[in-house]
Amino acid sequence: MNYEFDGLPLHILLVHAVVVALPVTALCTAATMLWPAARRRLGMATPVLGLLCLALVFVTQRAGEWLLLRVAPTPAVLAHANDGRTLLPWAWALFGASLAGWLWHRLSMRRRIALRLGAGWGRAGAVVLAVAVLLACAGIVADVAVIGEAGSRAVWGGLLGS
């Protein structure tokens, strides 16, 4: 497949969408998990965003692999490519977290668990899920920052005297 748009490598265009969409989705996911007003307003939009981000990361990685075959394999480019390969598992984690958080509240799982096993178990389940969701959100934002830094060094590293 040709990953070009109007003569530009598609990867260069898509990374900007990734850098915006993933942190916004992580923020929506965290808000949905922790803030009832956000949960009511966002509803199913959060897991839909998570799914769209997953697809976006997949296409962006394919476009990056295509571009890697067409540029000089400098150490900085290879470091960025290696870092970039870590994002898809995080995108899966973000999608899973957004879906799990939405389902948890949509299906009133805390209440269901509390009715069957006791209030303590319902509370414990909510805490465990909240921690897992927040870790996924923090992890993907951190990974985007690391990958973006490596990418900017690959492109601009020698041009501005650094």
C-alpha positions as CSV (number, residue, x, y, z in Angstrom):
1,M,0.0,0.0,0.0
2,N,1.2,3.5,-0.7
3,Y,1.1,5.6,2.4
4,E,1.3,9.1,0.8
5,F,-1.1,11.9,0.6
6,D,-0.4,14.6,-2.0
7,G,3.3,13.7,-2.1
8,L,3.7,13.8,1.7
9,P,4.3,10.6,3.7
10,L,1.0,9.9,5.5
11,H,2.9,9.1,8.8
12,I,3.9,12.7,9.1
13,L,0.2,13.8,9.0
14,L,-1.2,11.0,11.1
15,V,1.2,11.5,14.0
16,H,-0.4,14.8,14.7
17,A,-3.7,13.2,15.1
18,V,-2.2,10.5,17.4
19,V,-0.6,13.1,19.6
20,V,-3.9,14.9,20.1
21,A,-6.4,12.0,20.1
22,L,-4.7,9.6,22.5
23,P,-4.2,12.1,25.4
24,V,-7.8,13.4,24.9
25,T,-9.2,9.9,24.9
26,A,-7.1,9.1,28.0
27,L,-8.5,12.2,29.7
28,C,-12.1,11.3,28.7
29,T,-11.5,7.7,30.0
30,A,-10.1,8.9,33.3
31,A,-13.0,11.4,33.7
32,T,-15.6,8.8,32.8
33,M,-14.2,6.5,35.5
34,L,-13.9,9.1,38.3
35,W,-16.5,11.8,37.6
36,P,-20.2,11.0,37.4
37,A,-21.0,14.3,35.5
38,A,-18.4,13.5,32.8
39,R,-19.7,9.9,32.7
40,R,-23.3,11.1,32.0
41,R,-22.1,13.6,29.3
42,L,-19.6,11.4,27.5
43,G,-21.6,8.1,27.7
44,M,-20.5,5.7,25.0
45,A,-18.4,8.3,23.2
46,T,-15.4,7.3,25.4
47,P,-15.2,3.7,24.3
48,V,-15.9,4.8,20.7
49,L,-13.0,7.2,20.9
50,G,-10.8,4.4,22.3
51,L,-11.7,2.2,19.3
52,L,-11.0,5.0,16.9
53,C,-7.6,5.6,18.6
54,L,-6.8,2.0,18.2
55,A,-7.4,2.1,14.5
56,L,-5.5,5.4,14.2
57,V,-2.5,4.0,15.9
58,F,-2.6,0.9,13.7
59,V,-2.7,2.9,10.5
60,T,0.0,5.4,11.8
61,Q,2.3,2.5,12.6
62,R,1.9,0.9,9.2
63,A,2.6,4.3,7.6
64,G,5.6,4.7,9.8
65,E,7.0,1.3,8.7
66,W,6.4,2.2,5.1
67,L,8.3,5.5,5.7
68,L,11.1,3.7,7.5
69,L,11.9,1.8,4.3
70,R,12.3,5.1,2.4
71,V,14.5,7.2,4.7
72,A,18.0,6.8,5.9
73,P,18.2,4.4,8.9
74,T,20.0,6.7,11.2
75,P,20.2,5.8,14.9
76,A,17.6,8.4,15.8
77,V,15.2,7.2,13.2
78,L,15.6,3.6,14.3
79,A,15.2,4.6,18.0
80,H,11.9,6.4,17.1
81,A,10.7,3.3,15.1
82,N,11.5,1.0,18.0
83,D,9.7,3.3,20.5
84,G,6.8,3.6,18.1
85,R,6.2,-0.1,18.1
86,T,5.3,0.1,21.8
87,L,2.2,2.2,21.2
88,L,-0.2,-0.4,19.8
89,P,-0.3,-2.4,23.0
90,W,-1.0,0.8,24.9
91,A,-3.8,1.7,22.5
92,W,-5.3,-1.7,23.2
93,A,-5.0,-1.0,26.9
94,L,-6.7,2.4,26.5
95,F,-9.5,0.9,24.5
96,G,-9.9,-1.9,27.1
97,A,-9.9,0.6,29.9
98,S,-12.4,2.9,28.2
99,L,-14.7,0.0,27.5
100,A,-14.3,-1.6,31.0
101,G,-15.0,1.8,32.7
102,W,-18.1,2.4,30.6
103,L,-19.4,-1.1,31.1
104,W,-18.6,-1.0,34.9
105,H,-20.9,2.0,35.3
106,R,-23.4,1.1,32.6
107,L,-24.1,-2.3,34.2
108,S,-23.9,-1.0,37.7
109,M,-21.2,-3.6,38.6
110,R,-20.3,-2.1,41.9
111,R,-23.9,-2.5,43.1
112,R,-24.2,-6.0,41.7
113,I,-21.0,-7.1,43.3
114,A,-22.0,-5.5,46.6
115,L,-25.4,-7.2,46.6
116,R,-23.9,-10.6,45.9
117,L,-20.6,-10.5,47.9
118,G,-20.9,-7.5,50.2
119,A,-20.3,-3.7,50.1
120,G,-16.5,-4.1,50.7
121,W,-16.1,-6.3,47.6
122,G,-18.0,-3.8,45.5
123,R,-15.8,-0.9,46.8
124,A,-12.7,-3.0,46.2
125,G,-13.7,-3.8,42.7
126,A,-14.3,-0.2,41.9
127,V,-10.9,0.8,43.4
128,V,-9.0,-1.9,41.4
129,L,-10.7,-1.0,38.2
130,A,-10.1,2.8,38.7
131,V,-6.4,2.2,39.4
132,A,-6.1,-0.1,36.3
133,V,-7.9,2.5,34.1
134,L,-5.7,5.4,35.4
135,L,-2.5,3.4,34.9
136,A,-3.5,2.7,31.3
137,C,-4.3,6.4,30.8
138,A,-1.0,7.5,32.3
139,G,0.9,4.8,30.4
140,I,-0.3,5.8,27.0
141,V,0.2,9.5,27.6
142,A,3.8,8.8,28.7
143,D,4.4,6.5,25.8
144,V,3.1,9.2,23.3
145,A,5.5,11.7,24.9
146,V,8.5,9.3,24.6
147,I,7.7,8.4,21.0
148,G,7.1,12.0,20.1
149,E,10.3,13.1,21.6
150,A,12.2,10.4,19.7
151,G,10.5,11.4,16.5
152,S,11.3,15.1,16.9
153,R,14.9,14.2,17.6
154,A,15.0,12.1,14.5
155,V,13.7,14.9,12.4
156,W,15.1,18.0,14.0
157,G,18.0,16.7,16.1
158,G,20.9,18.0,14.0
159,L,19.2,21.0,12.4
160,L,18.9,23.2,15.5
161,G,22.3,22.6,17.0
162,S,21.2,19.9,19.5
